[in-house]
Structure formats: structure tokens, C-alpha cells
Amino acid sequence: MKESLGTTGLILNEPLLWEKGKSGRCGISLPRHDVDPAPLDKDLTTEGPDLPDLSEVDVVRHYTRLSQWNFGVDSGMYPLGSCTMKYNPKINEKLANLKGFSGAHPLLPAHLSQGVLKLMFELEQFLAEITGMDAVTLQPAAGAHGELTGMMLIHAYHKKKGGHRSKIIVPDTAHGTNPASAALCGYRPVPVRSNEQGILSTGAVAELMDEDTAGIMVTNPNTLGLFEENIKKIAEIVHSKGGLVYCDGANMNAVMGIVSMGEIGVDVLHLNLHKTFSTPHGGGGPGSGPVCVRKHLIPFLPVPRIIEKNGAYALSSEFPESIGKLQAFYGNFGVMIKAYCYIRSMGPVNLRKASQLAVLNANYIKENLKKVFHLPYDRNCMHECVFSDKFQNAYKITTLDMVKRLMDYGFHPPTIYFPLVVSGAMMIEPTETESKETIDLFIDSLKAVANEAKENPDLLRQAPGRCKVTRLDEVSAARHPCLAG
Ligand SMILES: *Cc1c(COP(=O)(O)O)cnc(C)c1O
């Protein structure tokens, strides 16, 4: 095996700034003063904040070293399933930083914000085209916020029809935010089990669907990385009882320009711009979770909406059936610019190719590792694959032990223990942006870990051994957090 990324290198220790500071040290040099010293305001001299005295080089090294303890897509492969940690081209950041965008103020009148409004208007159109839906709102700040928006749209639709429905069907493979969003909107989530192939069967949905059920919330491709093949029939069942189909589109990276969500019966869909459309994410935002709808839900979309008349753009709140406002101003605009740049620079052909490569890469990993790790659903996958720790349990080794050891090989761990339907799940999403060499190194590293599980299980139980910190006591970390650093 080639030398792995994490097996060499310098790990620099770094104290707190307070431990590093030395009284009298200063980060700037000022010329000798040529006026008589005057006393400072007394409050300023006696009650100043407790700041360390540091030189410029102290500060630069401190923060540079801390930044090197971090891991991100810019430092290595980040195969976190369901999160689509693809590489984000730097040109997007550059364009989002153009003065006209970064200096735009949301309170400027429409005639001074034409470029900004045009970009948002066009982005809505692109997203409608990519998903096969009719209209889009860019307001929601993240995927879960999009889900809540979608639930509110479904609620408004039923209310207008004069009916009150109390339940929503949610598969057992769903992301935890799905039942939470449904419940926040006042619906009772009713779980439906996926079948032995890891997808929903029409029978299971038909059994639960009734006229007190507002609809179904389905993730497609689902969180096992499998395409819900029965979606069209399921949509017919739900529609026949007056319900609507919500699709969690967080996994759109597998099907851009390939699946028309509108055509397969989806009424409302959210996207995660910070996953599929290449905006850096992690650490809590900012994100953007646009919601795409079919025609019958357009009147309920949040306000303000961007409208176009004779080439001029404006914001309008003249939509009396709207569910109202969901965000301060119009959403996280910086994220929208990056998604817009990404879509424009890729074009329709390359967006489709990105999805094809993402699917190819995941299947390549699945085929290469399925002898080493138990593969609960041995079928073609979409953009991610899910293994379990069943084989390694024989050596009393768990998924947690293995992914901790993977860090020693220089890779970020995949998503673990999700989805809940697979015990000891390891959910791997390579994305389209990793090269074959990197993916091969990742596969070799996981094979080496599987071998160590057999040959040297104690090593894994103590892993990671080569990282800045070794195995943490997670219970103490939660119960007695040390917030001082
Ligand atoms: C990420 C994700 C969400 C939630 O999106 P956020 O932007 O984190 O709120 C919902 N569903 C699925 C399947 C996801 O992967």
C-alpha cells in the first residue's frame, strides 16, 4: 500500500494566547511620539479587558496552527454520507465577493438592485428546470427550513380545499429533520417501513394512506443511497386520496438533469444549495434550502416573491394566499450567488455528468469494499453506499472503532450510525470531485483498517493514534465540558 495521507507530518502544539503572551510585547511599532504624553481616561487604564500582549508573528502562527488542526474539503477527502462534501470552486467565492454583491443592501429600492434581483430570478428558473418543477422560493435558510416551508405549503393547500388533515407518512429511512419538520407544522408523523430491498413498497404506503393524511415525505434517492423505484405508483396512491408528495431533495446530487421530480409525481421538493450546488458548509451555515413546487402550490409560496415585467425586476408581496415570510429579507444571498456561478459554469451537460460521476464513484467504492464490509443492500446504489460492521463484530470491533482508525490514514470519517435501519451503519459518499487515485487510497485505507480489526483489534479500540487528540471520552466530554480551551 502507498503511504497514506495521515501517516506522516508535523503536528504542532499550540498553547492558549494567554499562555503565549509576554508582558510588554506588542504587534505594531509606532514612531516615537513628538507630543507630551497625556493621561488616558481613568476607566480605560484601570478596567481594560484581560488581553495578552502579543507580537504579530505570535498571532499569525497561533491562528495558522489552529487552522491546521482542522479538516475540510480543501485538505482532504470528506466522504460524509448525505452531506455531499464536494469541492467548492474558489471562483464562486471570488464572484460572491464582487463589490456590487457584497455591498448590496437588502433595504435598497428595487431599481437600485436590478442585478441582485435578476440573479435570484434566474437562479429560481434554473432550479425549476433542473428539478422539473414549476416555481421556486429561495427564502429558506437550510434544508430543514425548506422542509418546514414545504409542510406549511401542504397545510395551506389542504386548508384552502376546506379539509383538515392530521398526519404525514414518513419512511423509516428518513433524515431526522423530516418527522421534526412535520411535527413543528402540527402534523403527526406516521412511520412506514422500507422493504427488504431498502425502498418503499406501494403496499406499505397504500395501507397507511387515508383521507386524514396530508401526504408523504419521501427522500429520493433515499438515505440508503437507493432510488425509490416505486415513487410514481406511490405518488398515485397518495394523490388518489387527496394527499401531496413532499420530496426531500438533499440527495439531488445523484440525479441532476436525470430525474424530473415533477414528472415522477412530486408536488413539493427542497434542495440544499450548500450540498448539491457547491457552497461550502459545515459548522452551522449559512445555507440555503430552496423549495420547488408544482403549479397548484404556487399561490401559497412565501412572500416577497421576485417578479419580472418587461425586463425589470421587483419584489412583490401581493399574493393573498401566501404562507407569509420565513426569513429576514430574502434568504442567504451569498449562498445563492455561489450556486448561480456553479450552475452557470457547469451548464446542463456537466451538471448531468457530475451526477453520473458521483454515482459511478459510489458504486466503485461499494464493489471494492463489499467483500471486506457487510453490505446490507447489495444493489446498484446512487451517490452513496451504506455498509455495516457486522463482519467486524466477530472481533468485538465497531463502526466507531474503524472510523476513528481511518482518521490515522488521513481521511475524514464517513457518516456513521445513520440511517437507523442499518445497525452500525457506515455511509460513504465520495462525490464527483475526488480523483480515482484518492478514491483508491481511501479504499486501500479502509481495507487496511478491516485487516487491523482482525489482526490487532486493540489498536482500533484506542484509535486514533496519530491525530492531534486521541480517543476522547465522549461521556465526560458531554457531562463535564471544558470550555476554557
Ligand atoms: C442534510 C439533510 C437534511 C437537512 O438539511 P440542512 O440543510 O442540514 O437543514 C435533510 N434531509 C437530508 C436527507 C439531508 O441529507
PDBQT file of the ligand as one rigid body, heavy atoms in Angstrom, charges set to zero:
ROOT
HETATM    1  C1  LIG A 501     -28.763  17.435   5.115  1.00  0.00    +0.000 C 
HETATM    2  C2  LIG A 501     -30.082  16.827   5.026  1.00  0.00    +0.000 A 
HETATM    3  C3  LIG A 501     -31.220  17.470   5.511  1.00  0.00    +0.000 A 
HETATM    4  C4  LIG A 501     -31.178  18.767   6.309  1.00  0.00    +0.000 C 
HETATM    5  O1  LIG A 501     -30.563  19.808   5.660  1.00  0.00    +0.000 OA
HETATM    6  P1  LIG A 501     -29.922  21.037   6.492  1.00  0.00    +0.000 P 
HETATM    7  O2  LIG A 501     -29.500  21.991   5.446  1.00  0.00    +0.000 OA
HETATM    8  O3  LIG A 501     -28.801  20.457   7.281  1.00  0.00    +0.000 OA
HETATM    9  O4  LIG A 501     -31.006  21.578   7.370  1.00  0.00    +0.000 OA
HETATM   10  C5  LIG A 501     -32.431  16.865   5.321  1.00  0.00    +0.000 A 
HETATM   11  N1  LIG A 501     -32.536  15.673   4.716  1.00  0.00    +0.000 NA
HETATM   12  C6  LIG A 501     -31.457  15.011   4.248  1.00  0.00    +0.000 A 
HETATM   13  C7  LIG A 501     -31.638  13.685   3.576  1.00  0.00    +0.000 C 
HETATM   14  C8  LIG A 501     -30.196  15.567   4.392  1.00  0.00    +0.000 A 
HETATM   15  O5  LIG A 501     -29.122  14.911   3.944  1.00  0.00    +0.000 OA
ENDROOT
TORSDOF 0
